[in-house]
Amino acid sequence: MPGPERRAGEGDDLFAALADPTRRRLLDRLSSDGPLSATDLARNAPVSRQAVAKHLGTLTAAGLVQPQRRGREVLYGVSPARLTEASRWLADIGAKWDDRLAALGKQLAD
């Protein structure tokens, strides 16, 4: 079951955003605790509030989180569509490698 083909560079922002462990921790926290502000996230983060805000900007640009203004506060929530896209792409790559390894195993067995 082949998945959609990706163009060169497509999704680079997504994987670049996920490559940073601090951003992954922020994403995990947003996923488990619901929409939170940068200030709330910074309370348990190993970086400053300003650094958290910058990481949230990267996550927002990659489509992984969605900011929503509530009064004077901006709350960030997870946008699962991009994570689903990444999961599908990785599953597709994994399936292709499984097929290649199975064909190699068959050739070696013959």
Secondary structure as UniProt FT lines:
FT   TURN            8..11
FT   HELIX           12..19
FT   HELIX           21..33
FT   STRAND          36..37
FT   HELIX           38..42
FT   TURN            43..44
FT   HELIX           49..61
FT   TURN            62..63
FT   STRAND          65..70
FT   TURN            71..72
FT   STRAND          73..78
FT   HELIX           80..109
//
